[in-house]
Amino acid sequence: MSARPDLYDKALERASTHARDWLASVPGRAVPPQLDADAVVAALGGPFPEGPTDPADVVDLLARHVEPALMAMPSGRFFGWVIGGTLPAALAADWLVSAWDQNTGMRFATPGTTGTEEVAGGWLLEALGLPGGSDVGFVTGGTMANWTGLAAGRQQVLTQAGWDLDGDGLTGAPKVHVLVGEDRHATVDLALRYLGLGRPTAVAADEQGRIVPAALRSALEAVDGPTIVALQAGNLHSGSFDPFAECIELAHQHGAWVHVDGAFGLWAAASPRLRPLVAGVGRADSWATDAHKWLNVPYDCGLVFCADPQAHRAAMGARAGYLVHGSGGERDALDHNPEHSRRARGFAVYAALRALGRGGVADLVERSCTLARRFATQLGATLGVTVLNDVVLNQVLVRFLAGSDRDSDDLTRTVVERVQHDGTCWMSGTVWQGRAAMRISVSNWSTDEADVDRSVAAILRCAREAA
Ligand SMILES: Cc1ncc(COP(=O)(O)O)c(C=O)c1O
């Protein structure tokens, strides 16, 4: 017997009410959480209950004790890391993902999911200016998107070197050289670690964090054998872009596989105005990005693309007698991401793309960048505040300058702490090129000019108090 549908009603109604209450509270609430994790442990913990609790009561319990401990990440004044909010269509579609509960592995078994993801995948290739016919995988996030693209690269360059990776593994294999920009994201190194490729060779980057083509040329000339070059669209600090056309050409001349980490920066391609920033990126071999950052779908959702579907499938594909695969070599999702079983992430991506349309995606990206410049203009015009990076995208690095009797690193860290405590808005601190900075990232679809102006006022108030 299947579960009686009414058994879900009360719990779902409560969840819907709590979700709406939360969303209604977001515009006005302080951005930081009001309780810490220990308080949540105390409220929800205790001995593992012997018996059942009513499903609706469980939902109430969670909402009551967790909600005060939530960071208002969907707020238009949340500028931490690169964390977008959630578009209404994407959120609602994500609810359906759970209700429909499709294990998205096989085309035959979950045609609804597969069909939707095929449509979304095609639209993504268009939006991001990637070659038609590239393979698409829906993964958990940018880290696993990097991992998957680099895994495809590892497989390909070893195969080209005559090594049977599937049969013989990495032990005794020719060394795979991996060249990366000095200022790449840490998850590239993490992915390489997971792949058994060890620490990459860092190639010099310029003052904005872009890899230097002449240095890449020398690094390529210094290596022999299977090689992967990992480039970056959107430096996590400055938002800068590696010079793709030149670097990809160089790498390909040396027979290297080129992977691009574009967790958020690849979305520049969706805007006709910003597209020049990624000129030439489409000639790479694999690309990683996130939908849960700038496309504003709920966590978790990363995307990996591979120009050569065979290479992608060679690295990820799996076959087993008990699974049902199409006889015509049709696309099975489990051949394109590391998981065998996974949720139907593509529904939220489809919903976001459909709800926004091509123009809406471009607007979302351009608006975020315009608002980032608004931050930079207003803060940069203030005495004692300096903007450290060229604001080419949605990232702004701000430093607060102390008088001769105090250290600017210390002042900057204090301002960041005060802003985080103040609650009007939230941004993280960082260290860039050896200097402490406030890192502002604009990637929420709902952020507007008023949010920026209010946040700037709060930052300047905290800076005055800290001085
Ligand atoms: C440039 C870059 N690459 C990779 C990642 C990792 O993405 P995720 O956190 O979705 O795994 C991030 C996340 O902040 C990023 O900014």
The ligand as a Tripos MOL2 file, in Angstrom:
@<TRIPOS>MOLECULE
LIG
   16    16     1     0     0
SMALL
NO_CHARGES

@<TRIPOS>ATOM
      1 C1         35.7300   30.4500   -7.9890 C.3       1 LIG1
      2 C2         35.0820   29.3530   -7.1760 C.ar      1 LIG1
      3 N1         35.3100   28.0790   -7.4950 N.ar      1 LIG1
      4 C3         34.7510   27.0650   -6.8040 C.ar      1 LIG1
      5 C4         33.9270   27.2940   -5.7330 C.ar      1 LIG1
      6 C5         33.3300   26.1320   -4.9770 C.3       1 LIG1
      7 O1         31.9530   26.0780   -5.1910 O.3       1 LIG1
      8 P1         30.9670   25.3200   -4.1830 P.3       1 LIG1
      9 O2         31.0810   26.0410   -2.8860 O.co2     1 LIG1
     10 O3         29.6410   25.4670   -4.8430 O.co2     1 LIG1
     11 O4         31.4240   23.9050   -4.0870 O.co2     1 LIG1
     12 C6         33.6450   28.6070   -5.3510 C.ar      1 LIG1
     13 C7         32.7850   28.8570   -4.1870 C.2       1 LIG1
     14 O5         32.8110   29.7880   -3.4900 O.2       1 LIG1
     15 C8         34.2340   29.6730   -6.0990 C.ar      1 LIG1
     16 O6         33.9850   30.9510   -5.7840 O.3       1 LIG1
@<TRIPOS>BOND
     1     1     2 1
     2     2     3 ar
     3     2    15 ar
     4     3     4 ar
     5     4     5 ar
     6     5     6 1
     7     5    12 ar
     8     6     7 1
     9     7     8 1
    10     8     9 2
    11     8    10 1
    12     8    11 1
    13    12    13 1
    14    12    15 ar
    15    13    14 2
    16    15    16 1
@<TRIPOS>SUBSTRUCTURE
     1 LIG1         1 GROUP 0 **** ****
